[in-house]
Amino acid sequence: MICPFCSYELTRVVDKRESPNGKSTRRRRECQKCSRRFTTFERVETLDLLVVKKDGKREAFDRLKIRSGIVKACEKRPVSSEQIEKILDEIEADVRKEAADEISSKKMGELVTQKLKKLDEVAYIRFASVYRQFADINDFEKELSKLSNKYKKKR
């Protein structure tokens, strides 16, 4: 590994840790010339997955894009970053199990809404209102009545 500070080619691994989900390895390295430390990450390289949009265009699966939508939906809610990362891991695992190399954006959105519904219903409503393009208050009322009916059945 080349040092990002002085471009020297010899570095040594000072510390190595597996991520909690076991899908990546974090390494702290030290340059043998300038003695500065830096971090590298190792992940399994997976096949590119394409998301097919409504208009038929295809774009690369982007975990950060999905994360951004989930973070916005969970803003000011009692949802930790660990919970968000866990949902992202689950979604990515589900998508990779299910799809060979393509998945529709509709299916992707449904996966996200299912996970958010279990995690936090307010975040779910926020995400669903954007994803399903709620046009007016009636759309919100319909979705909220579905949620309240679920609670009535549990009691």
MDTraj code that builds the backbone (N, CA, C; nanometers):
import mdtraj as md
import numpy as np

residues = "MET ILE CYS PRO PHE CYS SER TYR GLU LEU THR ARG VAL VAL ASP LYS ARG GLU SER PRO ASN GLY LYS SER THR ARG ARG ARG ARG GLU CYS GLN LYS CYS SER ARG ARG PHE THR THR PHE GLU ARG VAL GLU THR LEU ASP LEU LEU VAL VAL LYS LYS ASP GLY LYS ARG GLU ALA PHE ASP ARG LEU LYS ILE ARG SER GLY ILE VAL LYS ALA CYS GLU LYS ARG PRO VAL SER SER GLU GLN ILE GLU LYS ILE LEU ASP GLU ILE GLU ALA ASP VAL ARG LYS GLU ALA ALA ASP GLU ILE SER SER LYS LYS MET GLY GLU LEU VAL THR GLN LYS LEU LYS LYS LEU ASP GLU VAL ALA TYR ILE ARG PHE ALA SER VAL TYR ARG GLN PHE ALA ASP ILE ASN ASP PHE GLU LYS GLU LEU SER LYS LEU SER ASN LYS TYR LYS LYS LYS ARG".split()
xyz = np.array([
    [0.0848, -0.1173, 0.0000],
    [0.0000, 0.0000, 0.0000],
    [0.0892, 0.1234, 0.0000],
    [0.0618, 0.2150, -0.0866],
    [0.1412, 0.3373, -0.0983],
    [0.0912, 0.4407, 0.0027],
    [0.1844, 0.5053, 0.0711],
    [0.1512, 0.6078, 0.1691],
    [0.0854, 0.7265, 0.0976],
    [-0.0310, 0.7724, 0.1442],
    [-0.0973, 0.8860, 0.0789],
    [-0.0299, 1.0202, 0.1074],
    [0.0651, 1.0214, 0.2026],
    [0.1313, 1.1455, 0.2402],
    [0.2638, 1.1660, 0.1674],
    [0.3467, 1.0595, 0.1623],
    [0.4791, 1.0754, 0.1011],
    [0.5015, 0.9830, -0.0185],
    [0.4030, 0.9001, -0.0500],
    [0.4058, 0.8073, -0.1637],
    [0.5094, 0.6957, -0.1517],
    [0.5567, 0.6725, -0.0323],
    [0.6502, 0.5627, -0.0093],
    [0.5734, 0.4310, -0.0187],
    [0.6387, 0.3285, -0.0712],
    [0.5681, 0.2034, -0.1001],
    [0.5627, 0.1033, 0.0144],
    [0.6377, 0.1254, 0.1211],
    [0.6377, 0.0294, 0.2305],
    [0.5594, 0.0837, 0.3504],
    [0.4548, 0.0098, 0.3870],
    [0.3779, 0.0433, 0.5061],
    [0.3563, -0.0845, 0.5848],
    [0.3245, -0.0685, 0.7117],
    [0.2962, -0.1872, 0.7914],
    [0.1591, -0.1707, 0.8561],
    [0.0922, -0.2835, 0.8770],
    [-0.0391, -0.2832, 0.9406],
    [-0.0189, -0.2764, 1.0910],
    [-0.0775, -0.1732, 1.1531],
    [-0.0659, -0.1519, 1.2966],
    [-0.1839, -0.2168, 1.3700],
    [-0.3013, -0.2115, 1.3087],
    [-0.4222, -0.2657, 1.3706],
    [-0.5167, -0.3128, 1.2614],
    [-0.5866, -0.4224, 1.2870],
    [-0.6818, -0.4770, 1.1895],
    [-0.8091, -0.5130, 1.2642],
    [-0.9255, -0.4671, 1.2127],
    [-1.0528, -0.4977, 1.2768],
    [-1.1576, -0.5316, 1.1714],
    [-1.2380, -0.6311, 1.2042],
    [-1.3512, -0.6666, 1.1195],
    [-1.4670, -0.5747, 1.1563],
    [-1.5505, -0.5399, 1.0575],
    [-1.6695, -0.4617, 1.0884],
    [-1.7678, -0.5497, 1.1639],
    [-1.8612, -0.4904, 1.2370],
    [-1.9572, -0.5711, 1.3132],
    [-2.0366, -0.6693, 1.2261],
    [-2.0633, -0.6315, 1.1026],
    [-2.1402, -0.7205, 1.0148],
    [-2.0518, -0.8216, 0.9428],
    [-1.9196, -0.8113, 0.9607],
    [-1.8272, -0.9071, 0.9007],
    [-1.8059, -0.8905, 0.7514],
    [-1.8508, -0.7781, 0.6957],
    [-1.8427, -0.7603, 0.5511],
    [-1.7278, -0.6708, 0.5058],
    [-1.6545, -0.6150, 0.6011],
    [-1.5386, -0.5346, 0.5629],
    [-1.4322, -0.5439, 0.6718],
    [-1.3101, -0.5097, 0.6318],
    [-1.1973, -0.5104, 0.7239],
    [-1.1343, -0.3720, 0.7228],
    [-1.1119, -0.3178, 0.8424],
    [-1.0487, -0.1867, 0.8578],
    [-0.9057, -0.2109, 0.9024],
    [-0.8131, -0.1450, 0.8349],
    [-0.6718, -0.1591, 0.8715],
    [-0.6105, -0.0211, 0.8965],
    [-0.5421, -0.0083, 1.0098],
    [-0.4624, 0.1115, 1.0369],
    [-0.3216, 0.0777, 0.9911],
    [-0.2669, 0.1649, 0.9095],
    [-0.1323, 0.1412, 0.8550],
    [-0.0406, 0.2565, 0.8943],
    [0.0892, 0.2231, 0.8954],
    [0.1904, 0.3242, 0.9271],
    [0.2977, 0.3195, 0.8206],
    [0.3312, 0.4366, 0.7677],
    [0.4361, 0.4465, 0.6664],
    [0.5713, 0.4244, 0.7327],
    [0.6544, 0.3447, 0.6691],
    [0.7851, 0.3158, 0.7267],
    [0.8869, 0.4265, 0.6984],
    [0.8475, 0.5239, 0.6163],
    [0.9385, 0.6360, 0.5883],
    [0.9010, 0.7586, 0.6729],
    [0.7749, 0.8039, 0.6613],
    [0.7356, 0.9275, 0.7303],
    [0.6651, 0.9020, 0.8642],
    [0.6339, 0.7772, 0.8936],
    [0.5711, 0.7349, 1.0197],
    [0.4287, 0.7866, 1.0401],
    [0.3670, 0.8396, 0.9365],
    [0.2275, 0.8846, 0.9478],
    [0.1356, 0.7656, 0.9330],
    [0.0194, 0.7747, 0.9959],
    [-0.0762, 0.6652, 0.9926],
    [-0.1973, 0.7006, 0.9074],
    [-0.2550, 0.5978, 0.8471],
    [-0.3762, 0.6150, 0.7676],
    [-0.4582, 0.4876, 0.7740],
    [-0.5833, 0.4970, 0.7329],
    [-0.6762, 0.3840, 0.7409],
    [-0.7146, 0.3375, 0.6016],
    [-0.7226, 0.2062, 0.5845],
    [-0.7734, 0.1493, 0.4592],
    [-0.8870, 0.0535, 0.4943],
    [-0.9751, 0.0323, 0.3983],
    [-1.0864, -0.0597, 0.4158],
    [-1.0841, -0.1618, 0.3033],
    [-1.1186, -0.2824, 0.3370],
    [-1.1246, -0.3903, 0.2388],
    [-1.2666, -0.4469, 0.2419],
    [-1.3298, -0.4542, 0.1243],
    [-1.4637, -0.5115, 0.1106],
    [-1.4613, -0.6125, -0.0021],
    [-1.5524, -0.7053, 0.0037],
    [-1.5665, -0.8024, -0.1041],
    [-1.6183, -0.7297, -0.2269],
    [-1.5554, -0.7532, -0.3386],
    [-1.6005, -0.6913, -0.4625],
    [-1.7182, -0.7721, -0.5156],
    [-1.8268, -0.7033, -0.5385],
    [-1.9470, -0.7697, -0.5875],
    [-1.9745, -0.7262, -0.7308],
    [-2.0551, -0.8041, -0.7985],
    [-2.0933, -0.7676, -0.9344],
    [-2.1753, -0.6399, -0.9324],
    [-2.1599, -0.5610, -1.0360],
    [-2.2379, -0.4385, -1.0451],
    [-2.3853, -0.4724, -1.0576],
    [-2.4645, -0.4020, -0.9817],
    [-2.6083, -0.4201, -0.9838],
    [-2.6694, -0.2941, -1.0430],
    [-2.7601, -0.3113, -1.1366],
    [-2.8246, -0.1975, -1.1998],
    [-2.9670, -0.1816, -1.1486],
    [-3.0070, -0.0564, -1.1291],
    [-3.1433, -0.0244, -1.0897],
    [-3.2138, 0.0280, -1.2135],
    [-3.3273, -0.0345, -1.2478],
    [-3.4039, 0.0061, -1.3661],
    [-3.5098, 0.1052, -1.3208],
    [-3.4994, 0.2283, -1.3710],
    [-3.5907, 0.3355, -1.3343],
    [-3.7235, 0.3206, -1.4082],
    [-3.8237, 0.4006, -1.3685],
    [-3.9564, 0.3954, -1.4306],
    [-3.9511, 0.4199, -1.5811],
    [-3.8616, 0.5101, -1.6215],
    [-3.8528, 0.5452, -1.7650],
    [-3.7672, 0.4472, -1.8447],
    [-3.7189, 0.3406, -1.7779],
    [-3.6396, 0.2393, -1.8466],
    [-3.4896, 0.2617, -1.8405],
    [-3.4474, 0.3789, -1.7948],
    [-3.3037, 0.4056, -1.7816],
    [-3.2472, 0.3187, -1.6701],
    [-3.1205, 0.2864, -1.6838],
    [-3.0523, 0.2051, -1.5842],
    [-2.9397, 0.2856, -1.5206],
    [-2.9266, 0.2690, -1.3900],
    [-2.8154, 0.3334, -1.3207],
    [-2.7602, 0.2359, -1.2170],
    [-2.6369, 0.2569, -1.1822],
    [-2.5697, 0.1677, -1.0875],
    [-2.6354, 0.1771, -0.9498],
    [-2.6441, 0.0625, -0.8822],
    [-2.6931, 0.0580, -0.7446],
    [-2.6033, 0.1472, -0.6613],
    [-2.6632, 0.2381, -0.5853],
    [-2.5866, 0.3337, -0.5064],
    [-2.6328, 0.3302, -0.3616],
    [-2.5571, 0.2630, -0.2789],
    [-2.5907, 0.2495, -0.1370],
    [-2.6026, 0.3867, -0.0703],
    [-2.5155, 0.4805, -0.1088],
    [-2.5180, 0.6135, -0.0473],
    [-2.6462, 0.6890, -0.0809],
    [-2.6989, 0.6672, -0.1989],
    [-2.8238, 0.7328, -0.2395],
    [-2.9403, 0.6815, -0.1543],
    [-2.9433, 0.5509, -0.1314],
    [-3.0480, 0.4918, -0.0481],
    [-3.0317, 0.5396, 0.0960],
    [-2.9066, 0.5426, 0.1424],
    [-2.8787, 0.5891, 0.2785],
    [-2.9275, 0.7323, 0.2976],
    [-2.9035, 0.8163, 0.1988],
    [-2.9450, 0.9561, 0.2065],
    [-3.0968, 0.9672, 0.2248],
    [-3.1729, 0.8891, 0.1497],
    [-3.3185, 0.8919, 0.1623],
    [-3.3654, 0.8440, 0.2981],
    [-3.3011, 0.7402, 0.3493],
    [-3.3384, 0.6862, 0.4801],
    [-3.3032, 0.7857, 0.5906],
    [-3.1854, 0.8476, 0.5801],
    [-3.1435, 0.9459, 0.6805],
    [-3.2410, 1.0635, 0.6829],
    [-3.2834, 1.1119, 0.5672],
    [-3.3803, 1.2219, 0.5619],
    [-3.5119, 1.1814, 0.6271],
    [-3.5573, 1.0594, 0.6006],
    [-3.6836, 1.0116, 0.6580],
    [-3.6737, 0.9975, 0.8099],
    [-3.5559, 0.9634, 0.8592],
    [-3.5358, 0.9392, 1.0031],
    [-3.4908, 1.0635, 1.0796],
    [-3.4822, 1.1762, 1.0119],
    [-3.4349, 1.2982, 1.0759],
    [-3.5215, 1.3332, 1.1965],
    [-3.4563, 1.3624, 1.3079],
    [-3.5201, 1.3986, 1.4347],
    [-3.6094, 1.2873, 1.4896],
    [-3.5769, 1.1653, 1.4559],
    [-3.6478, 1.0478, 1.5074],
    [-3.5496, 0.9689, 1.5941],
    [-3.5990, 0.8860, 1.6853],
    [-3.5091, 0.8084, 1.7720],
    [-3.4521, 0.6861, 1.7000],
    [-3.3813, 0.7126, 1.5922],
    [-3.3213, 0.6058, 1.5112],
    [-3.1710, 0.6299, 1.5071],
    [-3.0944, 0.5309, 1.5479],
    [-2.9488, 0.5466, 1.5533],
    [-2.8860, 0.5206, 1.4158],
    [-2.7643, 0.5669, 1.3999],
    [-2.6924, 0.5417, 1.2747],
    [-2.6647, 0.3921, 1.2589],
    [-2.6489, 0.3206, 1.3707],
    [-2.6300, 0.1759, 1.3638],
    [-2.7542, 0.1076, 1.3067],
    [-2.8730, 0.1552, 1.3461],
    [-2.9978, 0.0990, 1.2936],
    [-3.0103, 0.1265, 1.1438],
    [-2.9699, 0.2451, 1.1029],
    [-2.9747, 0.2802, 0.9602],
    [-2.8790, 0.1912, 0.8823],
    [-2.7577, 0.1728, 0.9328],
    [-2.6604, 0.0868, 0.8643],
    [-2.7094, -0.0577, 0.8571],
    [-2.7756, -0.1030, 0.9638],
    [-2.8298, -0.2393, 0.9640],
    [-2.9362, -0.2542, 0.8556],
    [-3.0239, -0.1555, 0.8435],
    [-3.1275, -0.1590, 0.7384],
    [-3.0616, -0.1603, 0.6006],
    [-2.9609, -0.0767, 0.5821],
    [-2.8906, -0.0728, 0.4536],
    [-2.8277, -0.2080, 0.4209],
    [-2.7650, -0.2695, 0.5204],
    [-2.7053, -0.4026, 0.4998],
    [-2.8124, -0.5039, 0.4601],
    [-2.9273, -0.4994, 0.5283],
    [-3.0364, -0.5929, 0.4980],
    [-3.0902, -0.5711, 0.3571],
    [-3.1093, -0.4445, 0.3208],
    [-3.1617, -0.4128, 0.1872],
    [-3.0645, -0.4611, 0.0807],
    [-2.9366, -0.4290, 0.0980],
    [-2.8374, -0.4705, -0.0010],
    [-2.8301, -0.6224, -0.0116],
    [-2.8352, -0.6907, 0.1021],
    [-2.8314, -0.8375, 0.1008],
    [-2.9546, -0.8937, 0.0302],
    [-3.0722, -0.8380, 0.0597],
    [-3.1958, -0.8840, -0.0045],
    [-3.1903, -0.8638, -0.1554],
    [-3.1419, -0.7471, -0.1961],
    [-3.1347, -0.7153, -0.3389],
    [-3.0379, -0.8089, -0.4095],
    [-2.9250, -0.8329, -0.3501],
    [-2.8248, -0.9192, -0.4136],
    [-2.8694, -1.0650, -0.4173],
    [-2.9465, -1.1087, -0.3186],
    [-3.0003, -1.2453, -0.3196],
    [-3.1047, -1.2608, -0.4296],
    [-3.1881, -1.1602, -0.4416],
    [-3.3039, -1.1673, -0.5298],
    [-3.2712, -1.1420, -0.6766],
    [-3.1891, -1.0433, -0.7015],
    [-3.1657, -0.9998, -0.8389],
    [-3.0352, -1.0556, -0.8937],
    [-3.0390, -1.0933, -1.0192],
    [-2.9169, -1.1395, -1.0849],
    [-2.8256, -1.0203, -1.1106],
    [-2.8738, -0.9258, -1.1860],
    [-2.7918, -0.8077, -1.2135],
    [-2.8744, -0.6798, -1.2262],
    [-3.0071, -0.6919, -1.2166],
    [-3.0939, -0.5740, -1.2259],
    [-3.2098, -0.5865, -1.1269],
    [-3.2551, -0.4709, -1.0790],
    [-3.3734, -0.4642, -0.9940],
    [-3.4479, -0.3370, -1.0297],
    [-3.5791, -0.3412, -1.0265],
    [-3.6575, -0.2223, -1.0591],
    [-3.6532, -0.1245, -0.9421],
    [-3.6616, 0.0029, -0.9733],
    [-3.6618, 0.1042, -0.8680],
    [-3.7864, 0.0886, -0.7809],
    [-3.8945, 0.0381, -0.8400],
    [-4.0174, 0.0146, -0.7629],
    [-3.9932, -0.0898, -0.6544],
    [-3.9295, -0.1993, -0.6912],
    [-3.9002, -0.3064, -0.5957],
    [-3.8043, -0.2557, -0.4874],
    [-3.7068, -0.1758, -0.5287],
    [-3.6112, -0.1192, -0.4342],
    [-3.6838, -0.0289, -0.3335],
    [-3.7713, 0.0553, -0.3827],
    [-3.8476, 0.1446, -0.2942],
    [-3.9360, 0.0679, -0.1976],
    [-3.9957, -0.0403, -0.2454],
    [-4.0803, -0.1225, -0.1585],
    [-3.9981, -0.1889, -0.0485],
    [-3.8779, -0.2328, -0.0815],
    [-3.7888, -0.2906, 0.0203],
    [-3.7585, -0.1883, 0.1300],
    [-3.7277, -0.0664, 0.0882],
    [-3.6949, 0.0388, 0.1850],
    [-3.8162, 0.0692, 0.2721],
    [-3.9344, 0.0827, 0.2107],
    [-4.0534, 0.1150, 0.2897],
    [-4.0868, 0.0032, 0.3890],
    [-4.0703, -0.1219, 0.3489],
    [-4.0956, -0.2347, 0.4408],
    [-4.0043, -0.2272, 0.5629],
    [-3.8769, -0.2002, 0.5382],
    [-3.7801, -0.1943, 0.6485],
    [-3.8099, -0.0761, 0.7409],
    [-3.8436, 0.0405, 0.6815],
    [-3.8727, 0.1585, 0.7623],
    [-4.0020, 0.1417, 0.8423],
    [-4.0993, 0.0732, 0.7853],
    [-4.2270, 0.0509, 0.8542],
    [-4.2043, -0.0256, 0.9837],
    [-4.1119, -0.1211, 0.9821],
    [-4.0804, -0.1989, 1.1015],
    [-3.9984, -0.1174, 1.2015],
    [-3.9164, -0.0270, 1.1507],
    [-3.8251, 0.0498, 1.2360],
    [-3.8932, 0.1686, 1.3032],
    [-3.9580, 0.2528, 1.2234],
    [-4.0166, 0.3764, 1.2762],
    [-4.1272, 0.4207, 1.1804],
    [-4.2504, 0.4233, 1.2300],
    [-4.3641, 0.4514, 1.1420],
    [-4.3661, 0.5952, 1.0898],
    [-4.3143, 0.6898, 1.1671],
    [-4.3083, 0.8277, 1.1190],
    [-4.2083, 0.8376, 1.0032],
    [-4.0936, 0.7745, 1.0192],
    [-3.9942, 0.7723, 0.9111],
    [-4.0530, 0.7027, 0.7889],
    [-4.1289, 0.5958, 0.8133],
    [-4.1951, 0.5239, 0.7038],
    [-4.2886, 0.6168, 0.6262],
    [-4.3732, 0.6915, 0.6972],
    [-4.4684, 0.7829, 0.6314],
    [-4.3928, 0.8898, 0.5538],
    [-4.2871, 0.9424, 0.6124],
    [-4.2068, 1.0442, 0.5421],
    [-4.1503, 0.9887, 0.4112],
    [-4.0895, 0.8706, 0.4200],
    [-4.0293, 0.8109, 0.3010],
    [-4.1370, 0.7774, 0.1980],
    [-4.2458, 0.7159, 0.2444],
    [-4.3531, 0.6757, 0.1538],
    [-4.4157, 0.7959, 0.0837],
    [-4.4262, 0.9081, 0.1530],
    [-4.4873, 1.0263, 0.0917],
    [-4.4067, 1.0768, -0.0270],
    [-4.2758, 1.0626, -0.0205],
    [-4.1904, 1.1029, -0.1326],
    [-4.1870, 0.9934, -0.2379],
    [-4.1617, 0.8698, -0.1923],
    [-4.1483, 0.7566, -0.2845],
    [-4.2766, 0.7322, -0.3637],
    [-4.3897, 0.7339, -0.2950],
    [-4.5174, 0.7083, -0.3625],
    [-4.5828, 0.8347, -0.4172],
    [-4.5145, 0.9459, -0.4008],
    [-4.5573, 1.0751, -0.4557],
    [-4.6993, 1.1116, -0.4119],
    [-4.7189, 1.1183, -0.2785],
    [-4.8489, 1.1587, -0.2264],
    [-4.8848, 1.2947, -0.2850],
    [-5.0037, 1.3044, -0.3422],
    [-5.0452, 1.4271, -0.4100],
    [-5.1136, 1.5256, -0.3159],
    [-5.1833, 1.4731, -0.2160],
    [-5.2568, 1.5608, -0.1257],
    [-5.2765, 1.4936, 0.0095],
    [-5.3512, 1.5625, 0.0956],
    [-5.3714, 1.5120, 0.2314],
    [-5.4472, 1.3798, 0.2324],
    [-5.5294, 1.3544, 0.1318],
    [-5.6047, 1.2283, 0.1252],
    [-5.5109, 1.1075, 0.1172],
    [-5.4019, 1.1223, 0.0433],
    [-5.3049, 1.0133, 0.0339],
    [-5.2432, 0.9827, 0.1703],
    [-5.2137, 1.0899, 0.2460],
    [-5.1605, 1.0703, 0.3816],
    [-5.2637, 1.0012, 0.4697],
    [-5.3891, 1.0472, 0.4610],
    [-5.4958, 0.9899, 0.5439],
    [-5.5147, 0.8412, 0.5163],
    [-5.5089, 0.8031, 0.3892],
    [-5.5238, 0.6617, 0.3530],
    [-5.4131, 0.5768, 0.4167],
    [-5.2915, 0.6249, 0.4062],
    [-5.1783, 0.5494, 0.4608],
    [-5.1840, 0.5445, 0.6133],
    [-5.2211, 0.6554, 0.6754],
    [-5.2325, 0.6581, 0.8213],
    [-5.3454, 0.5682, 0.8706],
    [-5.4545, 0.5612, 0.7955],
    [-5.5648, 0.4734, 0.8370],
    [-5.5223, 0.3263, 0.8288],
    [-5.4392, 0.2926, 0.7304],
    [-5.3873, 0.1558, 0.7226],
    [-5.3055, 0.1237, 0.8474],
    [-5.2214, 0.2191, 0.8889],
    [-5.1398, 0.1982, 1.0083],
    [-5.2262, 0.1880, 1.1337],
    [-5.3268, 0.2749, 1.1460],
    [-5.4115, 0.2709, 1.2661],
    [-5.4956, 0.1442, 1.2695],
    [-5.5379, 0.0931, 1.1552],
    [-5.6116, -0.0337, 1.1506],
    [-5.5241, -0.1487, 1.1981],
    [-5.3970, -0.1410, 1.1660],
    [-5.3018, -0.2436, 1.2113],
    [-5.2958, -0.2468, 1.3646],
    [-5.2966, -0.1279, 1.4267],
    [-5.2924, -0.1212, 1.5729],
    [-5.4213, -0.1729, 1.6341],
    [-5.5342, -0.1421, 1.5731],
    [-5.6626, -0.1887, 1.6249],
    [-5.6703, -0.3411, 1.6232],
    [-5.6149, -0.4030, 1.5184],
    [-5.6160, -0.5491, 1.5068],
    [-5.5277, -0.6139, 1.6127],
    [-5.4197, -0.5458, 1.6513],
    [-5.3278, -0.6006, 1.7526],
    [-5.3895, -0.5994, 1.8914],
    [-5.4799, -0.5064, 1.9163],
    [-5.5388, -0.4924, 2.0509],
    [-5.6447, -0.5902, 2.0750],
])
top = md.Topology()
chain = top.add_chain()
for i, resn in enumerate(residues, 1):
    res = top.add_residue(resn, chain, resSeq=i)
    for name in ("N", "CA", "C"):
        top.add_atom(name, md.element.get_by_symbol(name[0]), res)
traj = md.Trajectory(xyz[None], top)
